[in-house]
Amino acid sequence: MPRWATPFLVALAISAILAGWFWPIDKPEPGSSGKPPSDSAEPLLENWSPDDLTLVFSGQQHGYLEPCGCSETQSGGFSRRADLLRQMDRRGFRPVAFDLGGLVQRRREQSRLKYQTMLAALGEMSYSAVGVGPEDLALGADFLLSQGQTEDSDSPAGPARPHLLAANLRLFDSDDLPGAPVASRLVASGDHTIGVTAILDPQLGGQLEAAGVLADVTIRPPEDVLPGVLDSLTRDGATILVLLSHASVDTSLELARRFPRLDLVVSAGGPEDPLTDNPRRIGTTTVVTVGQKGKYAGVVGINSPSRPSRIRFELVNLDNQRFADHPKMTEVMRTYQQTLEQLDLAASMLPIATSGNRKFLGSARCGECHTKALSKWQDTPHAHAFESLSTGRDGQEHDWVPRTFDAECLSCHVTGWEPQKALPYKSGYVDRQTSSHLLGNGCENCHGPGSRHVELVEAGQVEKSLAEVRVTLEQARRQLCISCHDLDNSPTFNFDTYWPRITHPGRD
């Protein structure tokens, strides 16, 4: 069995998402959960005509299935995007959705499960096609083949996944492998026929080389393949030509210059918040970016060629003021988290070594000597960080799905993990049964594993033991707190404001 092959349980879970098994018949209508949009929120697609062709674009999700951080003010998430599409549908629009790719960020079993989950969710949102980003391809050419459409994929019993697009990718030296990304698609909508293709910039191959997948992949120059693809789409009746360009903005602009037949180029590589120089015009081609981490969706309206201002664009911030949680996407998240629990992927991760093989002992052990510090810690949210993964935070989700088996959440909510890499240390938290002493964001996440400190104390080397765990104020400010309280998870974090809430002087 290939190393990427997921257990039967994963396949069953993904099938359940697609088939709607976890969509109870007594669920409210999509979009009815959560608070209604605020009256003071910015109007959505104001003065847009639903009679025009309306395209929705997303991309560079980088693993953010939910909003781009655990702060309640963060934007994005599949649930709000589904609500955007629902709102558009109720206003009479017929949105046609495409994604650039770049769905995941890391390269591990959880990433493969997340890719499957995201692709299934995009299918639930009726996406027509998804490009391939370098992060997706880094999961392995064989894995990517297992996710693509095959001849029977459009049958009623088949998965509702969108087609994978990549005109310049060749897997395993073959052009006709079942499940391989296709070069283009034609999508009919009203009086229009959209011809869409996608490319992956060969210059992005560095991370693929590091992942060891380039031996199975050929990335051809886009300028070599696009003339034939565009000719084919035009012959087959495309009235609108769209390129999903997983490349830098400069490369996408150059492609727009070289191929003026393109009506629209949607580019990766732009800033996370592409609020300026967006859209751009190259001749008669419009070039847009849609940001990163799924915080935005780009909506393009195209009217008939006989009318002025043929292409219009709105970058929609998927905020919590205008968009509610979509129940079906909540169920997608619930199934994903339940699968993580059933597979127990976090507990099976290969741990990384600590300096000098020091071991984590738990905050209670620290408190045997440092009673005042322990008492202070117990009154802070750090002590209850693990529990917060079960209860959630007001404003983030109105039907909170527990994340207590999600490595990407555990890394800041338990003791003994490297938070930015989301990897456990040896002797760090494994699970509630074997590591109950490491629940919460404990003393050792800042002061380091305590075993050597205890050994030195017991040996009478008190001053040397203190050096083991000493943390200066400057170290806390510049290195420690921001490893979890980063811009994603704590965008309003201010060290000088937060520090007095947890400061614990004294050695008692």
Secondary structure as the mmCIF struct_conf table of DSSP 4:
data_model
#
loop_
_struct_conf.conf_type_id
_struct_conf.id
_struct_conf.beg_label_comp_id
_struct_conf.beg_label_asym_id
_struct_conf.beg_label_seq_id
_struct_conf.end_label_comp_id
_struct_conf.end_label_asym_id
_struct_conf.end_label_seq_id
TURN_TY1_P TURN_TY1_P1 ARG A 3 TRP A 4
HELX_LH_PP_P HELX_LH_PP_P1 ALA A 5 PRO A 7
HELX_RH_AL_P HELX_RH_AL_P1 PHE A 8 ALA A 19
TURN_TY1_P TURN_TY1_P2 GLY A 20 PHE A 22
TURN_TY1_P TURN_TY1_P3 ILE A 25 ASP A 26
BEND BEND1 LYS A 27 LYS A 27
HELX_LH_PP_P HELX_LH_PP_P2 PRO A 28 GLU A 29
TURN_TY1_P TURN_TY1_P4 PRO A 30 GLY A 31
BEND BEND2 SER A 33 GLY A 34
HELX_LH_PP_P HELX_LH_PP_P3 LYS A 35 SER A 38
TURN_TY1_P TURN_TY1_P5 ASP A 39 SER A 40
BEND BEND3 ALA A 41 ALA A 41
HELX_LH_PP_P HELX_LH_PP_P4 GLU A 42 PRO A 43
BEND BEND4 LEU A 44 LEU A 45
TURN_TY1_P TURN_TY1_P6 GLU A 46 ASN A 47
TURN_TY1_P TURN_TY1_P7 PRO A 50 ASP A 51
BEND BEND5 ASP A 52 ASP A 52
STRN STRN1 LEU A 53 SER A 58
TURN_TY1_P TURN_TY1_P8 HIS A 62 GLY A 63
BEND BEND6 LEU A 65 GLU A 66
BEND BEND7 CYS A 68 SER A 71
TURN_TY1_P TURN_TY1_P9 GLU A 72 THR A 73
HELX_RH_AL_P HELX_RH_AL_P2 PHE A 78 ARG A 90
TURN_TY1_P TURN_TY1_P10 ARG A 91 GLY A 92
STRN STRN2 VAL A 96 ASP A 99
BEND BEND8 GLY A 101 GLY A 101
BEND BEND9 ARG A 106 ARG A 106
BEND BEND10 ARG A 108 ARG A 108
HELX_RH_AL_P HELX_RH_AL_P3 GLU A 109 GLU A 124
TURN_TY1_P TURN_TY1_P11 MET A 125 SER A 126
STRN STRN3 TYR A 127 GLY A 131
HELX_RH_AL_P HELX_RH_AL_P4 PRO A 134 LEU A 137
TURN_TY1_P TURN_TY1_P12 ALA A 138 LEU A 139
HELX_RH_AL_P HELX_RH_AL_P5 ALA A 141 GLN A 147
BEND BEND11 GLY A 148 GLY A 148
TURN_TY1_P TURN_TY1_P13 GLU A 151 ASP A 154
BEND BEND12 SER A 155 SER A 155
TURN_TY1_P TURN_TY1_P14 PRO A 156 ALA A 157
BEND BEND13 GLY A 158 GLY A 158
HELX_LH_PP_P HELX_LH_PP_P5 ARG A 161 PRO A 162
STRN STRN4 HIS A 163 LEU A 165
TURN_TY1_P TURN_TY1_P15 ALA A 167 ASN A 168
STRN STRN5 LEU A 169 LEU A 171
TURN_TY1_P TURN_TY1_P16 PHE A 172 ASP A 173
STRN STRN6 SER A 174 SER A 174
BEND BEND14 ASP A 175 ASP A 175
TURN_TY1_P TURN_TY1_P17 PRO A 178 GLY A 179
HELX_LH_PP_P HELX_LH_PP_P6 ALA A 180 PRO A 181
STRN STRN7 VAL A 182 VAL A 182
BEND BEND15 ALA A 183 ALA A 183
STRN STRN8 SER A 184 SER A 189
TURN_TY1_P TURN_TY1_P18 GLY A 190 ASP A 191
STRN STRN9 HIS A 192 LEU A 200
HELX_RH_3T_P HELX_RH_3T_P1 PRO A 202 GLY A 205
HELX_RH_AL_P HELX_RH_AL_P6 GLY A 206 ALA A 211
TURN_TY1_P TURN_TY1_P19 GLY A 212 GLY A 212
HELX_RH_3T_P HELX_RH_3T_P2 LEU A 214 ASP A 216
STRN STRN10 VAL A 217 ILE A 219
HELX_RH_AL_P HELX_RH_AL_P7 PRO A 222 ARG A 235
TURN_TY1_P TURN_TY1_P20 ASP A 236 GLY A 237
BEND BEND16 THR A 239 THR A 239
STRN STRN11 ILE A 240 HIS A 246
BEND BEND17 ALA A 247 ALA A 247
HELX_RH_AL_P HELX_RH_AL_P8 VAL A 249 ARG A 258
TURN_TY1_P TURN_TY1_P21 PRO A 260 ARG A 261
BEND BEND18 ASP A 263 ASP A 263
STRN STRN12 LEU A 264 SER A 267
BEND BEND19 ALA A 268 GLY A 270
BEND BEND20 GLU A 272 ASP A 273
BEND BEND21 THR A 276 ASP A 277
BEND BEND22 PRO A 279 PRO A 279
STRN STRN13 ARG A 280 ILE A 282
TURN_TY1_P TURN_TY1_P22 GLY A 283 THR A 284
STRN STRN14 THR A 285 THR A 289
BEND BEND23 GLN A 292 GLN A 292
TURN_TY1_P TURN_TY1_P23 LYS A 293 GLY A 294
STRN STRN15 TYR A 296 ILE A 302
TURN_TY1_P TURN_TY1_P24 PRO A 305 SER A 306
BEND BEND24 ARG A 307 SER A 309
STRN STRN16 ILE A 311 ASN A 317
TURN_TY1_P TURN_TY1_P25 ASN A 320 ARG A 322
HELX_LH_PP_P HELX_LH_PP_P7 ALA A 324 HIS A 326
HELX_RH_AL_P HELX_RH_AL_P9 PRO A 327 LEU A 343
TURN_TY1_P TURN_TY1_P26 ASP A 344 SER A 348
BEND BEND25 MET A 349 MET A 349
HELX_LH_PP_P HELX_LH_PP_P8 LEU A 350 PRO A 351
STRN STRN17 ILE A 352 ILE A 352
HELX_LH_PP_P HELX_LH_PP_P9 ALA A 353 THR A 354
HELX_RH_3T_P HELX_RH_3T_P3 SER A 355 ASN A 357
HELX_RH_AL_P HELX_RH_AL_P10 SER A 363 GLY A 367
TURN_TY1_P TURN_TY1_P27 GLU A 368 CYS A 369
HELX_RH_AL_P HELX_RH_AL_P11 THR A 371 GLN A 378
TURN_TY1_P TURN_TY1_P28 ASP A 379 ASP A 379
BEND BEND26 THR A 380 THR A 380
HELX_RH_3T_P HELX_RH_3T_P4 PRO A 381 HIS A 384
HELX_RH_AL_P HELX_RH_AL_P12 ALA A 385 THR A 391
TURN_TY1_P TURN_TY1_P29 ASP A 394 GLN A 396
BEND BEND27 HIS A 398 ASP A 399
HELX_LH_PP_P HELX_LH_PP_P10 TRP A 400 PRO A 402
TURN_TY1_P TURN_TY1_P30 THR A 404 PHE A 405
HELX_RH_AL_P HELX_RH_AL_P13 ALA A 407 HIS A 413
STRN STRN18 VAL A 414 VAL A 414
BEND BEND28 THR A 415 GLY A 416
STRN STRN19 TRP A 417 GLU A 418
TURN_TY1_P TURN_TY1_P31 PRO A 419 ALA A 422
STRN STRN20 LEU A 423 PRO A 424
STRN STRN21 TYR A 425 TYR A 425
TURN_TY1_P TURN_TY1_P32 LYS A 426 SER A 427
BEND BEND29 GLY A 428 GLY A 428
TURN_TY1_P TURN_TY1_P33 ARG A 432 THR A 434
HELX_RH_3T_P HELX_RH_3T_P5 SER A 436 LEU A 438
STRN STRN22 LEU A 439 LEU A 439
BEND BEND30 GLY A 440 ASN A 441
TURN_TY1_P TURN_TY1_P34 CYS A 443 CYS A 443
HELX_RH_AL_P HELX_RH_AL_P14 GLU A 444 HIS A 447
BEND BEND31 GLY A 450 GLY A 450
HELX_RH_AL_P HELX_RH_AL_P15 SER A 451 GLU A 458
TURN_TY1_P TURN_TY1_P35 ALA A 459 GLY A 460
HELX_RH_AL_P HELX_RH_AL_P16 VAL A 462 VAL A 469
HELX_RH_AL_P HELX_RH_AL_P17 LEU A 473 GLN A 475
HELX_RH_PI_P HELX_RH_PI_P1 ALA A 476 LEU A 480
HELX_RH_3T_P HELX_RH_3T_P6 CYS A 481 SER A 483
TURN_TY1_P TURN_TY1_P36 CYS A 484 CYS A 484
BEND BEND32 HIS A 485 HIS A 485
TURN_TY1_P TURN_TY1_P37 LEU A 487 ASN A 489
TURN_TY1_P TURN_TY1_P38 PRO A 491 THR A 492
HELX_RH_AL_P HELX_RH_AL_P18 PHE A 495 ILE A 502
#
